[in-house]
Amino acid sequence: MAANQVHDQPSPLNEVKSFDVEQQTKNDELDYTKRGQWLRAAILSANDGLLSTASLMIGVGAVRTDIKTVILSGVAGLVAGACSMAIGKLVSVYSQYDIEMAQMKRDGSTDNVGVEELNAEKEKLPNPWHAAGASALSFAVGALVPLLGAAFIKDYAVRVGVVIGVVSFALLGFGGLGAFLGKAPIVKSSLRVLIGDWFAMGVTYGLTKFVGKSGL
């Protein structure tokens, strides 16, 4: 009877192994969540670059239809937007980094620890420069879509049609991927993104056309 009780008791070694497996699973899930968040943020930045640059090109094209002016407006939008995204992300993540470091000091997490342990703790925090670079690069990739679509087409009507076509296709892709990462309905989310961005491009075109004709 006593022997059976001994065998029924969980082994400390098994408990340690079980704890290690659970901890590893939690770490893997946390790592996957962080990667998913970064990828989703990159998709949103690319969508911003795609929409803002396409809207700018279509808006300027409503007044000046020559290819040089349209391409220059797109390039200016790419550079300005990428710089704006990078600086905004840098300031935002640096603020988050400073807040978390201050919280660690208040909690005493940095007291009586070695340099390697402190560096390991810092590596767990978001890197502002990585975030800024990723945001700017994602924006630029999205902005290149309408630029490449319009770069070699001189006819205005054909150029507008091609830009709207490639932008719509890319928007569906970005919207679907973002919905997949967020575990949302893919078709519904993709159409929502597409219709919303069509509306933005239409408003930009209409207002720019109105301002151009009114001579304001």
C-alpha positions as CSV (number, residue, x, y, z in Angstrom):
1,M,0.0,0.0,0.0
2,A,2.8,2.4,0.9
3,A,4.6,1.5,-2.2
4,N,1.6,2.4,-4.3
5,Q,1.4,5.8,-2.6
6,V,5.0,6.4,-3.3
7,H,4.5,5.6,-7.0
8,D,1.4,7.8,-7.2
9,Q,3.3,10.9,-6.0
10,P,4.6,13.1,-8.8
11,S,8.3,13.1,-9.3
12,P,10.1,16.5,-8.7
13,L,12.0,15.9,-11.9
14,N,8.7,15.5,-13.8
15,E,7.3,18.6,-12.2
16,V,10.4,20.6,-13.3
17,K,10.2,19.2,-16.8
18,S,6.5,20.1,-17.0
19,F,7.2,23.6,-15.8
20,D,10.0,24.0,-18.4
21,V,7.7,22.9,-21.2
22,E,4.9,25.3,-20.0
23,Q,7.4,28.2,-19.7
24,Q,8.8,27.4,-23.2
25,T,5.3,27.3,-24.6
26,K,4.4,30.7,-23.0
27,N,7.7,32.2,-24.4
28,D,6.9,30.9,-27.9
29,E,3.4,32.3,-27.7
30,L,4.7,35.7,-26.5
31,D,7.4,35.7,-29.3
32,Y,4.7,34.9,-31.9
33,T,2.5,37.7,-30.5
34,K,5.3,40.2,-30.8
35,R,6.1,39.2,-34.3
36,G,2.5,39.4,-35.3
37,Q,2.2,42.9,-33.8
38,W,5.3,44.0,-35.7
39,L,4.1,42.5,-39.0
40,R,0.6,44.1,-38.5
41,A,2.2,47.5,-37.8
42,A,4.3,47.1,-41.0
43,I,1.2,46.3,-43.0
44,L,-0.6,49.4,-41.7
45,S,2.4,51.6,-42.5
46,A,2.6,50.1,-46.0
47,N,-1.1,50.8,-46.4
48,D,-0.6,54.4,-45.3
49,G,2.2,54.8,-47.9
50,L,0.0,53.2,-50.6
51,L,-3.1,55.4,-49.9
52,S,-1.4,58.7,-49.2
53,T,0.9,58.5,-52.3
54,A,-1.9,57.3,-54.6
55,S,-4.3,60.0,-53.4
56,L,-1.6,62.7,-53.8
57,M,-0.8,61.6,-57.3
58,I,-4.4,61.4,-58.3
59,G,-5.2,64.8,-56.7
60,V,-2.3,66.5,-58.4
61,G,-3.2,64.8,-61.6
62,A,-6.6,66.3,-61.4
63,V,-5.0,69.7,-62.1
64,R,-1.7,68.9,-63.8
65,T,-1.9,65.8,-66.1
66,D,1.7,65.7,-67.3
67,I,3.6,62.6,-66.2
68,K,6.6,64.5,-64.7
69,T,4.4,66.5,-62.3
70,V,2.5,63.4,-61.2
71,I,5.7,61.4,-60.6
72,L,7.4,64.2,-58.7
73,S,4.4,64.6,-56.5
74,G,4.5,60.9,-55.8
75,V,8.2,60.9,-55.0
76,A,7.8,63.9,-52.7
77,G,4.9,62.1,-50.9
78,L,7.1,59.0,-50.5
79,V,10.0,60.8,-49.0
80,A,8.0,63.2,-46.8
81,G,5.7,60.4,-45.6
82,A,8.6,57.9,-44.9
83,C,10.5,60.6,-42.9
84,S,7.3,61.5,-41.0
85,M,6.5,57.9,-40.1
86,A,10.1,57.3,-39.0
87,I,10.3,60.3,-36.8
88,G,6.9,59.8,-35.3
89,K,7.6,56.1,-34.5
90,L,11.1,57.0,-33.1
91,V,9.6,59.6,-30.7
92,S,6.7,57.3,-29.7
93,V,8.8,54.2,-29.1
94,Y,11.5,56.2,-27.3
95,S,8.9,57.6,-25.0
96,Q,7.7,54.0,-24.3
97,Y,11.3,52.9,-23.7
98,D,11.9,55.7,-21.2
99,I,8.7,54.9,-19.4
100,E,9.5,51.2,-19.1
101,M,13.1,51.9,-18.0
102,A,11.8,54.3,-15.3
103,Q,9.3,51.7,-14.1
104,M,12.0,49.1,-13.9
105,K,14.1,51.5,-11.7
106,R,11.1,52.2,-9.5
107,D,10.5,48.5,-9.1
108,G,14.2,47.9,-8.2
109,S,14.7,45.6,-11.2
110,T,18.0,47.2,-12.1
111,D,19.4,47.1,-8.6
112,N,22.2,44.5,-7.8
113,V,22.2,43.1,-11.3
114,G,25.2,42.6,-13.6
115,V,25.8,44.4,-16.9
116,E,24.9,41.3,-18.9
117,E,21.6,40.9,-17.1
118,L,20.8,44.6,-17.4
119,N,21.5,44.4,-21.2
120,A,19.3,41.4,-21.4
121,E,16.5,43.2,-19.8
122,K,17.0,46.2,-22.1
123,E,16.9,43.9,-25.2
124,K,13.4,42.8,-24.2
125,L,12.2,46.4,-24.6
126,P,11.2,47.8,-28.0
127,N,14.1,49.3,-30.0
128,P,13.2,52.8,-31.2
129,W,15.6,52.8,-34.1
130,H,14.4,49.4,-35.4
131,A,10.8,50.6,-35.1
132,A,11.6,53.8,-37.0
133,G,13.4,52.0,-39.8
134,A,10.7,49.4,-40.2
135,S,8.0,52.0,-40.3
136,A,9.8,54.1,-42.9
137,L,10.7,51.1,-45.0
138,S,7.1,49.8,-44.9
139,F,5.7,53.2,-45.9
140,A,8.1,53.5,-48.8
141,V,7.2,50.0,-50.1
142,G,3.6,50.9,-50.1
143,A,4.2,54.2,-51.8
144,L,6.2,52.5,-54.6
145,V,3.1,50.7,-55.8
146,P,1.3,53.6,-57.4
147,L,4.6,55.2,-58.5
148,L,5.7,52.1,-60.4
149,G,2.1,51.8,-61.8
150,A,2.2,55.3,-63.2
151,A,5.9,55.7,-64.1
152,F,5.8,54.5,-67.7
153,I,2.3,55.6,-68.8
154,K,2.0,58.9,-70.6
155,D,-1.7,58.9,-71.3
156,Y,-3.6,60.5,-68.4
157,A,-6.8,58.4,-68.5
158,V,-4.9,55.1,-68.8
159,R,-2.5,56.2,-66.1
160,V,-5.3,56.9,-63.6
161,G,-6.9,53.6,-64.4
162,V,-3.7,51.6,-63.9
163,V,-3.0,53.4,-60.6
164,I,-6.4,52.7,-59.3
165,G,-6.2,49.1,-60.4
166,V,-2.8,48.3,-58.9
167,V,-3.6,50.2,-55.7
168,S,-6.9,48.3,-55.3
169,F,-5.2,45.0,-55.8
170,A,-2.6,45.9,-53.2
171,L,-5.2,47.2,-50.8
172,L,-7.0,43.9,-50.9
173,G,-3.8,42.1,-50.2
174,F,-2.8,44.3,-47.3
175,G,-6.3,44.3,-45.9
176,G,-6.6,40.5,-46.1
177,L,-3.2,40.0,-44.5
178,G,-3.9,42.4,-41.7
179,A,-7.3,40.7,-41.1
180,F,-5.6,37.3,-41.0
181,L,-3.1,38.4,-38.4
182,G,-5.8,40.0,-36.4
183,K,-8.1,37.0,-36.7
184,A,-10.8,39.1,-38.3
185,P,-13.1,38.2,-41.2
186,I,-10.8,38.4,-44.2
187,V,-13.3,39.3,-47.0
188,K,-15.2,41.8,-44.9
189,S,-12.0,43.5,-43.6
190,S,-10.5,43.6,-47.1
191,L,-13.6,45.2,-48.6
192,R,-13.8,47.7,-45.8
193,V,-10.2,48.8,-46.4
194,L,-10.7,49.0,-50.2
195,I,-13.9,51.0,-50.0
196,G,-12.5,53.4,-47.4
197,D,-9.4,54.0,-49.4
198,W,-11.4,54.5,-52.6
199,F,-13.4,57.1,-50.7
200,A,-10.2,58.9,-49.6
201,M,-8.8,59.0,-53.2
202,G,-12.2,60.2,-54.5
203,V,-12.4,63.0,-52.0
204,T,-8.8,64.1,-52.7
205,Y,-9.4,64.1,-56.4
206,G,-12.7,66.0,-56.1
207,L,-11.5,68.7,-53.8
208,T,-8.2,69.2,-55.7
209,K,-10.2,69.5,-59.0
210,F,-12.6,72.0,-57.4
211,V,-9.7,74.1,-56.0
212,G,-7.9,74.0,-59.4
213,K,-11.0,75.1,-61.3
214,S,-12.0,77.8,-58.8
215,G,-8.6,79.4,-59.0
216,L,-8.2,79.6,-55.2
